[in-house]
Amino acid sequence: MLDAVLNFLSNGLTSASWLTMLIYVLVMTQITIFTVTLYLHRCQTHRGVDLHPLIANFFRFWGWLTTGMVTKEWVAVHRKHHAKVETEEDPHSPQIYGIKKVFWDGVSLYRDASEVKEDLEKYGRGTPDDWIERKLYSAHPYWGPTLMLIISLALFGVIGAALWAVQMIWIPFWAAGFVNGVGHWWGYRNFESADTARNLIPWGFWIGGEELHNNHHAFPSSAKFALRKWEFDIGWAAICMLRAVGLAKVLRVAPSLDVRPNVHLPDAETLKAVLTHRFQAMTDYYQGVIVPTMRDEAQHAGENIKSMPRRLRRAMADGGRWLDNEGRDRLQAVLAKRPTLSVVCEFRARLAALMEQRGADQALKGLQQWIHEAEQSGIRALQEFAQRLKGYAVSAT
C-alpha cells in the first residue's frame, strides 16, 4: 500500500516521461494563448470575429481553468489601454511606468486596473453575464487554477505542481509582461500610429500572433494581425480553420489601400481613405518625404545622415511626441539649421492636425488646401507625396 502511494506521488496516474510532460505543457499553454488572442482579444474586446458558442464557451472555461481571468475584467483593461494609450490613464504603458515595471510586474498593473469598478462598467460592456459567469467564473475565479493544480497532481504526481506553476506564469509573463511591455518598447513599425506599439517579429507563432502589436494598434478591430506579405499570424490561421468548419465568422479585417491614377482634386473618397489609413499616410510621409529630405540636406552639408542622432531622426516620424524637453530643444535646434527639413516637418504636423478635424466638409477643404500648398512648395519629395495622396482610396477587395 505504501509503495502504491509513493508511486502515485512520484508518477501520478500517467507515469509520463519527461518528453510527454514537455509536450503536455506546450500544448496546454498554447491553448491558453489561443484563449487569450482569439476569445478575449479578437472576439470579446474588439469584435473582429464572432466565435460559435461551442468554441466561445470552451475558451471561457479554459481561461477560468488555467488562468482565473475574468472576461469582463480582461476586456475592460484592454479597451482602456487602447482608449488611453501612452497617457497617465493607460493601465500598462512603458512610457508611463517604465519598461522594467511593465515587463517584470505587469500582472500587478493588470490587477490594479481590474479593480477599478467604474472602468469595468464603462469598458467591459457586452461581455458574458449569464448564470455560469455570475455564479462560477466571476464569483470564484481562483477555483479554476485550484482545480487545474489538482488535475496536474493527479496526472503527474508532485512534479505536476511544477508543471502547473509554468502554466500559471505563462500568460502573466508573455501577455502582461512581454506584449504589453516589450511590444511598446522594441521592434519594427509598419505604421506610425499615435503610440509606441511595435511588431516584435514578423512571424507571430509563439504567442498567437500578438507579436504583431503595431499592426494591431493601427487597426484594432481587425481579426487579422498580419498586414504585410512577409508576416504570419497563427491566430488568423486558427480563425480561418474555424471559419472553414462553420465555427467562426470574421466580422472585420483591416481594409487595403489603393492609389488611383490621374486624380486632379482630392474628393470624398480621398478623404475617406486618408482617414481610414491615417497611420499608413503618416508612415508614407515619413519614409517618402522626411527621410529623403534629411538625406539631401545632409549631403548638401557634406555630412552623413547618421550624423544626426537616431533618436532625433525617428522623432520626426511623430513630431517629437515622445521626446523630453531637452530632446525637443535639440530637435528644434536641428530644424533651425535645416530650412527644407523644417518645412516638411511643418507640413507633417499640419497633415496630422487635419486628420483630427471634425466635419467632412471642413476636413476635405483642409486636405485640398494642404495638397495644393504641397504641390506649390517646390520640394520634390513633398510634391510627389501630394500626388500620391490625392489618389488614396479604400480598396473594394
NUKOL-432202 format. One record per residue (C-alpha): x, y, z. Coordinates in steps of 0.2 Angstrom, whole numbers, plus 5000, padded with zeros to 4 digits. Each point is the difference from the previous one (the first is absolute). Example, Ala and Ser with C-alpha at 12.3 -4.5 7.8 and 13.67 -1.06 7.14 Angstrom:
REM residues 2
     X     Y     Z
  5062  4978  5039
  5006  5017  4997
REM end
This chain:
REM residues 397
     X     Y     Z
  5000  5000  5000
  5014  5012  5005
  5009  4996  4984
  4984  5004  4990
  4998  5017  5008
  5019  5004  4997
  4998  4995  4982
  4985  5011  4998
  5008  5015  5008
  5016  4997  4989
  4991  4996  4983
  4982  5004  5002
  4987  4991  4990
  5010  5001  4983
  5018  4996  5005
  5004  5011  4986
  5018  5003  4993
  5008  5017  5000
  4997  5002  4981
  4981  4996  5003
  5000  5013  5014
  5008  5013  4989
  4988  4997  4986
  4986  5001  5012
  5006  5017  5007
  5002  5007  4982
  4983  4994  4994
  4991  5007  5016
  5009  5017  5000
  4997  5002  4981
  4981  4997  5002
  5000  5013  5014
  5009  5012  4988
  4986  4997  4987
  4987  5003  5014
  5008  5017  5002
  5003  5005  4982
  4984  4993  4992
  4987  5001  5014
  5005  5014  5012
  5009  5011  4987
  4993  4998  4983
  4983  4994  5004
  4994  5008  5016
  5011  5016  5001
  5000  5006  4982
  4986  4990  4992
  5010  4996  4985
  4994  4982  4999
  4985  4991  5007
  5003  4983  5007
  4987  4986  5000
  4993  4997  5018
  5008  4983  5001
  5018  5008  4997
  4996  5016  5010
  4994  4990  5015
  5015  4988  4999
  5012  5015  5000
  4991  5008  5015
  5001  4984  5010
  5018  4998  4995
  5005  5017  5005
  4992  4998  5017
  5008  4983  5002
  5018  5005  4996
  5001  5018  5004
  4985  5006  5011
  4998  5015  4989
  4983  5008  5000
  4994  5004  4982
  4992  5017  5005
  5016  5005  5009
  5012  4995  4986
  4989  5009  4987
  4998  5016  5010
  5019  5002  5004
  5004  4997  4982
  4987  5012  4993
  5006  5013  5012
  5018  4997  4994
  4995  5004  4982
  4989  5015  5006
  5013  5008  5011
  5016  4993  4991
  5017  5008  5006
  4991  5012  5012
  4999  5000  5019
  4984  4990  4999
  5008  4986  4990
  4999  4984  5011
  5017  4994  4994
  5010  5012  4990
  5019  4999  5000
  5001  5018  4996
  4991  5004  5017
  5006  4985  5011
  5017  4996  4992
  5004  4984  4991
  5007  4991  5015
  4984  5003  5010
  4988  4994  4986
  5011  4985  4995
  5004  4993  5017
  4984  5006  5009
  4987  5002  4987
  4988  4988  5009
  4999  5012  5015
  4996  5014  4988
  4986  4989  4992
  4994  4996  5017
  4999  5018  5006
  4991  5005  4984
  4987  4986  5001
  4995  5006  5017
  4994  5016  4994
  4981  4997  5000
  4995  5016  4990
  5012  4994  4986
  4992  4982  5000
  4983  5008  4997
  5006  5012  4987
  5012  4989  4990
  4994  4983  5004
  4983  5001  4991
  4993  4986  4990
  5010  4986  5008
  4991  4984  5006
  4989  5002  5015
  4991  4984  5001
  4997  4988  5015
  5016  4991  4999
  5010  5016  4998
  4992  5008  5015
  4999  4985  5011
  5017  4991  4996
  5012  5009  4988
  4999  5018  5007
  4995  4995  5018
  5013  4987  5002
  5015  5004  4988
  5013  4990  5011
  4990  4984  5000
  5006  4997  4982
  5019  5000  5003
  4997  4990  5016
  4991  4987  4990
  5014  5001  4987
  5013  4996  5014
  4990  4985  5006
  4999  4993  4982
  5019  5003  4998
  5004  4991  5016
  4988  4986  4996
  5008  4998  4983
  5019  5002  5004
  5002  4999  5018
  5010  5013  5010
  5008  5006  4984
  4983  5005  4994
  5002  5015  5012
  5014  5006  4990
  4991  4998  4984
  4985  5009  5007
  5012  5014  5005
  5006  5002  4982
  4982  5001  4994
  4996  5013  5013
  5014  5012  4995
  4998  4998  4981
  4987  5013  4997
  5007  5012  5013
  5017  5000  4993
  4996  4999  4981
  4985  5011  5000
  5001  5012  5015
  5018  5001  4999
  5007  4997  4983
  4986  5006  4988
  4995  5015  5011
  5018  5004  5004
  5012  4996  4986
  4986  5002  4987
  5001  5019  5004
  5018  5001  5002
  5010  4989  4987
  4997  4994  4982
  4995  5007  4983
  4985  5011  4995
  4990  4998  4984
  4989  5015  5005
  5004  5016  5009
  4985  4998  5012
  4997  5013  5013
  5009  4989  5013
  5016  4990  5002
  4993  4983  4995
  5012  4989  4991
  5000  4983  4991
  5012  4989  5009
  5003  4988  4986
  4991  4998  4983
  4996  4982  5004
  4987  4999  5013
  5001  4981  5006
  5005  4999  5018
  4987  5012  5008
  4986  4998  4988
  5004  5014  4988
  5000  5013  5014
  5018  5003  4994
  4993  5011  4987
  4995  5014  5012
  5003  5015  4990
  4988  4993  4986
  4987  4997  5013
  5001  5018  5007
  4999  5007  4982
  4984  4990  4997
  4993  4994  5017
  4984  4992  4994
  5008  4989  4987
  4999  4982  5003
  5016  4998  4990
  5016  5007  5007
  5012  4996  4986
  4999  5014  4987
  5016  4998  4990
  5004  4986  4987
  5014  4994  5011
  4991  4999  5016
  4991  4985  5008
  4986  5000  5013
  4997  4983  5007
  4984  5006  5009
  4993  5005  4983
  5005  4983  4993
  4990  4992  5015
  4985  5012  4996
  5000  4995  4981
  5000  4981  5005
  4985  5004  5012
  4991  5010  4987
  5002  4985  4987
  4990  4989  5012
  4987  5013  5004
  5007  5003  5018
  5005  5018  4997
  4994  5015  4990
  5012  5014  4996
  4992  5017  5003
  5014  5012  4996
  5017  5000  4992
  5012  5015  4996
  4995  5008  4984
  5013  5001  4986
  5006  5016  4992
  4999  5004  4981
  5008  5015  4991
  4989  5006  4986
  5010  5008  4985
  4996  5017  4992
  4990  5007  5015
  5001  5019  4998
  4990  5006  5015
  4998  4990  5017
  4982  4995  5002
  4990  4991  5013
  5007  4983  4996
  5018  5008  5002
  4995  5006  5017
  4992  4984  5005
  5015  4990  4996
  5012  5013  5008
  4990  4999  5016
  4999  4981  4999
  5018  4998  4997
  5006  5015  5010
  5015  4990  5007
  5005  4993  4983
  4999  5018  4993
  5012  5006  5014
  5011  4986  4998
  5001  5004  4981
  5003  5018  5004
  5015  4995  5012
  5008  4988  4988
  4996  5009  4984
  5002  5018  5005
  5010  5003  5016
  5013  4986  4998
  5005  5006  4982
  5000  5018  5006
  5012  4996  5015
  5011  4990  4988
  5001  5015  4987
  5003  5013  5013
  5014  4989  5008
  5008  4998  4983
  4999  5019  4996
  5009  5003  5017
  5013  4987  4996
  4994  4989  5014
  4993  4982  5002
  4982  4999  5005
  5006  4990  5015
  5008  5015  5007
  4983  5004  5007
  4996  4990  5015
  4989  4985  4996
  4988  5005  5013
  4997  5017  4993
  4998  4993  4982
  4987  4988  5006
  4991  5014  5010
  4996  5008  4984
  4988  4986  4996
  4989  5006  5014
  5004  5018  5002
  5011  4997  5015
  4986  4994  5011
  5010  4988  5011
  5015  5012  5002
  5003  5008  5017
  5002  5019  5001
  5019  4999  4996
  4997  4988  4985
  4987  5013  4993
  5012  5014  5002
  5013  4990  4991
  4988  4996  4986
  4995  5018  4998
  5019  5005  4999
  5002  4987  4986
  4985  5006  4990
  5006  5018  5002
  5016  4996  4990
  4990  4990  4987
  4987  5011  4992
  4993  4987  4988
  4999  4987  5013
  4991  5012  5012
  4987  5004  4986
  4996  4981  4997
  4998  4998  5019
  4988  5014  5000
  4990  4992  4986
  5000  4984  5010
  4993  5008  5015
  4987  5009  4990
  4995  4983  4992
  4999  4992  5017
  4989  5014  5006
  4989  4999  4985
  4996  4982  5003
  4993  5005  5017
  4988  5012  4993
  4981  4997  5003
  4988  5003  4986
  5002  4992  4982
  4999  5017  4991
  5012  5009  5010
  5012  4985  5000
  4999  4998  4981
  5003  5019  4997
  5015  4999  5012
  5007  4985  4990
  4998  5009  4983
  5009  5015  5007
  5014  4990  5007
  5003  4990  4984
  4999  5016  4990
  5013  5008  5011
  5011  4984  5000
  5000  5000  4981
  5005  5019  5000
  5014  4997  5013
  5014  4997  4987
  5006  4985  5011
  5000  4985  4988
  4997  4986  5013
  4985  5010  5008
  4993  5003  4982
  5001  4982  4996
  4992  4995  5017
  4986  5012  4996
  4997  4992  4983
  4999  4983  5008
  4989  5006  5014
  4987  5007  4988
  4997  4982  4993
  4997  4992  5017
  4985  4988  5000
  4994  4986  5011
  5001  4984  4991
  4984  4992  4995
  5008  4982  5003
REM end
